[in-house]
């Protein structure tokens, strides 16, 4: 009755015959103007690969209200921009007592958005309904507690439908464990999505989870002999009970 949907809660929706494109270009423009970042130098990436943020206790304090407002703007933007998810979640850890180094990292994200305002999500009409997922993790990336960060994304055919970046609850003792914990989180999300699809009458069958760590893949297939991973034993049972040996590759 209201016509074709084109704008909803900050999301711009462009419906075409061959698919749907979702982005937040207008929202980005408004936030750049709000925080005075319209005329800064653009950046090609949201964060430098050499950036390692910590509490920076000796650094100069900045306006925490401003910092939290910036982070809040980013968190809403991640609804259509998975490319900034890791950087935003990393900067969000320092909202309690932000310093200049943290604000510099946040402004870098704004400069990246200035360079890429129209990026978004494309959902082609002819895409299949094959559910598959990707899992990855760094190792001891947090300088404060040496915890690793998990990152996963799930695709329905060619369509990206879910993603997250989250610091792990336990300290991994190796890259294998960090990747294994990330795969476990990815598996939980995939199983929830599989059940949702079943509610709509869609049975996706076998769901492959892509992991780039050979040792983690071997661990999912035979976790019994790895005594050093007892602190993630619950993950062993979870993956073993829900994923076949050929699903993770």
Secondary structure as the mmCIF struct_conf table of DSSP 4:
data_model
#
loop_
_struct_conf.conf_type_id
_struct_conf.id
_struct_conf.beg_label_comp_id
_struct_conf.beg_label_asym_id
_struct_conf.beg_label_seq_id
_struct_conf.end_label_comp_id
_struct_conf.end_label_asym_id
_struct_conf.end_label_seq_id
BEND BEND1 UNK A 4 UNK A 4
STRN STRN1 UNK A 7 UNK A 8
TURN_TY1_P TURN_TY1_P1 UNK A 9 UNK A 10
STRN STRN2 UNK A 11 UNK A 16
TURN_TY1_P TURN_TY1_P2 UNK A 17 UNK A 18
STRN STRN3 UNK A 19 UNK A 23
HELX_RH_AL_P HELX_RH_AL_P1 UNK A 25 UNK A 34
TURN_TY1_P TURN_TY1_P3 UNK A 35 UNK A 36
TURN_TY1_P TURN_TY1_P4 UNK A 38 UNK A 39
BEND BEND2 UNK A 40 UNK A 40
HELX_LH_PP_P HELX_LH_PP_P1 UNK A 41 UNK A 42
BEND BEND3 UNK A 44 UNK A 47
TURN_TY1_P TURN_TY1_P5 UNK A 49 UNK A 50
TURN_TY1_P TURN_TY1_P6 UNK A 57 UNK A 58
BEND BEND4 UNK A 59 UNK A 59
HELX_LH_PP_P HELX_LH_PP_P2 UNK A 60 UNK A 60
STRN STRN4 UNK A 61 UNK A 61
HELX_RH_AL_P HELX_RH_AL_P2 UNK A 64 UNK A 77
TURN_TY1_P TURN_TY1_P7 UNK A 78 UNK A 80
HELX_RH_3T_P HELX_RH_3T_P1 UNK A 82 UNK A 84
HELX_RH_AL_P HELX_RH_AL_P3 UNK A 85 UNK A 92
TURN_TY1_P TURN_TY1_P8 UNK A 93 UNK A 94
TURN_TY1_P TURN_TY1_P9 UNK A 96 UNK A 97
STRN STRN5 UNK A 99 UNK A 99
HELX_RH_AL_P HELX_RH_AL_P4 UNK A 100 UNK A 115
TURN_TY1_P TURN_TY1_P10 UNK A 117 UNK A 118
STRN STRN6 UNK A 120 UNK A 124
TURN_TY1_P TURN_TY1_P11 UNK A 125 UNK A 126
STRN STRN7 UNK A 131 UNK A 137
BEND BEND5 UNK A 139 UNK A 140
TURN_TY1_P TURN_TY1_P12 UNK A 143 UNK A 145
STRN STRN8 UNK A 149 UNK A 156
TURN_TY1_P TURN_TY1_P13 UNK A 157 UNK A 158
STRN STRN9 UNK A 159 UNK A 167
BEND BEND6 UNK A 169 UNK A 170
BEND BEND7 UNK A 173 UNK A 174
HELX_RH_AL_P HELX_RH_AL_P5 UNK A 175 UNK A 199
TURN_TY1_P TURN_TY1_P14 UNK A 200 UNK A 201
STRN STRN10 UNK A 209 UNK A 211
BEND BEND8 UNK A 212 UNK A 212
HELX_RH_AL_P HELX_RH_AL_P6 UNK A 214 UNK A 221
TURN_TY1_P TURN_TY1_P15 UNK A 224 UNK A 225
HELX_RH_3T_P HELX_RH_3T_P2 UNK A 227 UNK A 232
HELX_RH_AL_P HELX_RH_AL_P7 UNK A 233 UNK A 242
BEND BEND9 UNK A 243 UNK A 243
TURN_TY1_P TURN_TY1_P16 UNK A 245 UNK A 247
STRN STRN11 UNK A 248 UNK A 248
#
